[in-house]
Amino acid sequence: MKLRTLFFLFLMVFGLQQGYSQSYKFLTTGFSVLEKDAKGNWGKWSELQPSSMVISLDTNKNRIVIYSQEVQLYDIVEYQDKTENDDDLIYPFSCKDDNGVPFTISIITRKKQDNRKQFYINQKDVIVVYNIINYVDKNMK
């Protein structure tokens, strides 16, 4: 009897943990890159290139994964406060890469551009921006 009660409690706790985790998926539609030159000056944004990759934001595991040709895994160190103005709604995340290098990732909604969403990876010498849409998992319907 005690074993069954313990098993039931385990399932309840595990189920509640799963219920509170948040996972968001986005699909990229295009990307552009901005780099610093040898003198440390920012160049110009590259031409927008089409792309179709899945980006996963998993708040339970505190990580962001970009499923590009080479999978990019970033640990979320801190969830920063969202900021909002007349033009943008910004959700910034303090992150670190595999080498422990800190940088910021932001998900920005452009209010005056039909609520277009963008995903910015702001590193020391390079910024990558992805245009994103919400990913609809066909298996979840």
C-alpha positions as CSV (number, residue, x, y, z in Angstrom):
1,M,0.0,0.0,0.0
2,K,2.8,2.4,0.8
3,L,4.6,1.7,-2.5
4,R,1.5,2.5,-4.4
5,T,1.0,5.8,-2.5
6,L,4.6,6.7,-3.1
7,F,4.3,6.0,-6.8
8,F,1.1,8.1,-7.0
9,L,2.8,11.0,-5.3
10,F,5.8,10.7,-7.6
11,L,3.5,10.9,-10.6
12,M,1.6,13.9,-9.2
13,V,4.9,15.8,-8.5
14,F,6.3,14.9,-11.9
15,G,3.1,15.8,-13.7
16,L,2.9,19.2,-11.9
17,Q,6.5,20.0,-12.8
18,Q,5.7,19.3,-16.5
19,G,2.6,21.3,-16.3
20,Y,4.4,24.5,-15.2
21,S,7.3,24.3,-17.7
22,Q,7.0,26.6,-20.7
23,S,8.4,25.8,-24.1
24,Y,8.1,28.0,-27.1
25,K,9.0,27.2,-30.7
26,F,9.6,29.6,-33.5
27,L,10.3,29.2,-37.2
28,T,12.8,31.5,-38.9
29,T,11.9,33.0,-42.2
30,G,15.0,35.1,-42.8
31,F,18.3,36.3,-41.2
32,S,20.8,39.0,-41.5
33,V,24.2,39.5,-39.9
34,L,26.1,42.6,-38.6
35,E,29.8,42.3,-37.9
36,K,32.6,44.4,-36.5
37,D,35.6,45.0,-38.6
38,A,39.3,44.6,-37.6
39,K,39.2,48.1,-36.0
40,G,36.1,47.3,-33.9
41,N,33.7,49.4,-35.9
42,W,30.3,48.0,-36.9
43,G,29.8,47.4,-40.6
44,K,26.5,47.2,-42.4
45,W,23.7,44.6,-42.1
46,S,24.0,41.8,-44.7
47,E,21.2,41.3,-47.2
48,L,18.3,39.4,-45.6
49,Q,18.7,35.7,-46.6
50,P,15.8,33.2,-46.5
51,S,16.0,30.6,-43.8
52,S,13.8,27.9,-42.3
53,M,15.0,26.7,-38.9
54,V,13.3,25.9,-35.6
55,I,14.3,27.9,-32.5
56,S,13.2,26.5,-29.2
57,L,13.0,28.5,-26.0
58,D,12.7,26.1,-23.0
59,T,12.2,27.9,-19.7
60,N,12.2,24.6,-17.8
61,K,15.7,23.8,-18.9
62,N,16.8,27.4,-19.1
63,R,18.1,27.2,-22.6
64,I,17.6,28.3,-26.2
65,V,18.3,25.9,-29.1
66,I,18.6,26.9,-32.7
67,Y,18.3,23.9,-35.0
68,S,20.6,25.1,-37.7
69,Q,23.0,23.0,-39.8
70,E,25.2,23.0,-36.7
71,V,22.9,23.0,-33.6
72,Q,23.4,26.1,-31.4
73,L,22.7,25.7,-27.7
74,Y,22.7,28.6,-25.3
75,D,22.1,28.6,-21.6
76,I,19.8,31.3,-20.1
77,V,21.6,32.8,-17.1
78,E,19.0,35.5,-16.3
79,Y,15.5,36.4,-17.5
80,Q,15.6,40.2,-17.8
81,D,12.6,42.4,-17.4
82,K,10.6,43.0,-20.6
83,T,10.7,46.6,-21.9
84,E,8.0,48.2,-24.0
85,N,7.7,51.5,-25.9
86,D,5.5,52.8,-28.7
87,D,7.5,50.8,-31.3
88,D,8.7,47.6,-29.7
89,L,8.0,44.9,-27.0
90,I,11.4,43.4,-26.0
91,Y,12.0,40.2,-24.0
92,P,15.8,40.1,-23.3
93,F,17.7,37.1,-21.9
94,S,21.2,37.1,-20.5
95,C,22.9,34.0,-22.0
96,K,26.2,32.2,-22.3
97,D,27.5,29.9,-25.0
98,D,29.4,26.6,-24.7
99,N,32.6,28.5,-23.8
100,G,30.9,30.5,-21.0
101,V,31.0,33.7,-23.0
102,P,28.1,36.0,-22.0
103,F,25.8,37.8,-24.4
104,T,22.2,38.8,-24.9
105,I,19.4,37.3,-26.8
106,S,16.2,39.3,-27.4
107,I,12.8,38.5,-28.8
108,I,11.4,41.7,-30.2
109,T,7.9,42.4,-31.5
110,R,7.8,45.4,-33.9
111,K,4.4,46.9,-33.0
112,K,4.3,49.3,-36.0
113,Q,5.3,46.6,-38.4
114,D,2.2,44.4,-38.1
115,N,3.7,42.9,-34.9
116,R,6.6,41.3,-36.8
117,K,8.8,39.2,-34.5
118,Q,12.5,39.2,-34.5
119,F,15.1,37.1,-32.6
120,Y,18.4,38.9,-31.9
121,I,21.7,37.3,-30.9
122,N,23.9,40.1,-29.6
123,Q,27.5,38.9,-29.2
124,K,30.6,41.0,-28.8
125,D,31.7,41.2,-32.4
126,V,28.6,40.0,-34.3
127,I,24.8,40.4,-34.2
128,V,22.5,37.9,-35.9
129,V,18.8,38.7,-36.4
130,Y,16.2,36.2,-37.5
131,N,12.7,37.1,-38.6
132,I,10.5,34.6,-36.8
133,I,7.0,33.3,-36.7
134,N,5.3,31.1,-34.1
135,Y,6.0,27.4,-35.0
136,V,3.0,25.2,-35.3
137,D,3.8,21.6,-34.6
138,K,1.6,19.5,-37.0
139,N,1.8,16.6,-34.6
140,M,0.1,18.6,-31.8
141,K,-3.1,19.2,-33.7
